[in-house]
Amino acid sequence: RDLHSFPTRRSSDLYERAIAAAPDTPGPYLGLGILEARIGDLAAARTAFDRGLASRPDSADLAYNAGLVRALTGDLPGAIAGFERALALDPNHRAARENLAAARAAQASAPKPP
């Protein structure tokens, strides 16, 4: 048994229990997604944020984090969509605005397919 994964797996299980108890609350989805991203499992992080958005489509923070994890995996169109959604929900979301500009700049400078 990997002793280093025990606290992480236990934390993940606690977030899943919190989600089961209050599926309409964005906090546990955010916590789970951030935990998964911090341990390097960006696919699991994306799944957590997407699950949260399915339950709470009005959460700017979930939309922002869904965009951020997409940016980290190179999905610039998905990242831009997430940041735009976050800004539509909260026009004052500074991090979404900054990351939207960065994602658009990266997309504009990306090589175009022939």
Secondary structure, 3 states (H helix, E strand, C coil): CCCCHHHHHHHHHHHHHHHHHCCCCHHHHHHHHHHHHHCCCHHHHHHHHHHHHHHCCCCHHHHHHHHHHHHHCCCHHHHHHHHHHHHHHCCCCHHHHHHHHHHHHHHHHCCCCC
